[in-house]
Amino acid sequence: MSKRAVSRPLRNDPAVRELLALMREHNTPGQEEFLAVLREVGRMEQQLSSAVEELAAMRKELAQVRDGPVKRTLTKVIHGLERGVSALTEHLNALKLSIADSCKQALTAVRERGASALTHISQFLHIRSALEAVSWASDFAMAQREKSMVHLRELTDTYREAGRHLKNAGRVMVGLEPLMESGGPGRLIRTMESLCEKEKGVYAFIKQRTDRASAALSRLEQAAQRQPSIRDTMRELNEKIVREQAERPAPAVEREGREPDGR
């Protein structure tokens, strides 16, 4: 895997922290929805980090196994899982970068236009496509996991059959009837099966969280639509200034050449 883990947690990004502080300070509409997006991304980060660690531990354990058909098949399974996790890592990092860049743009707007720019935060959060990419990556990871399970099932069946034949050879030698059912898979295969089930849960969890983050983003966009745009706000302010100037009485103009005593 080229990217083993998600880098810095999104909530620790300086631009994200600064924007959140400003939104709290000014009680900005939509801050709860924005926080909801960040929470869902944080949960994705935690789950993906756990998946990366478990895959690394399994690969380390597999490295200690003697080379042979079992090791080669389990290595294929690991490769399939790693491809899925790598895609998720790449797209989740891209989503985090998109959110951080959006926060920087929003902060620039606040410095240029004032706190009123905070009410239009959704105009800077161009992250829907990045969210959709993470959702796609979770589907891709699930597909890779299913391909890995095919190899694992084939290995399990082969292992069981070989074990049954070995046991039956011994039973025949002592005059016992052969067994019709095969024994269970080895410890390493069972561990890999357990890992595949955990990975399935991680991918489903991330898929669910992208849906929730997308819903929170939609609520944030709807809240922004109920707020006047920055351009409308500036236009209304300029019109108010013009009206006030028009309504203000003109100052008295003193006529030139007039004598101090009024004559």
Summary of the structure (lengths in Angstrom):
residues: 263
radius of gyration: 32.2
end to end distance: 98.0
largest distance: 145.7
contacts: 774
relative contact order: 0.14
helix: 78%
strand: 0%
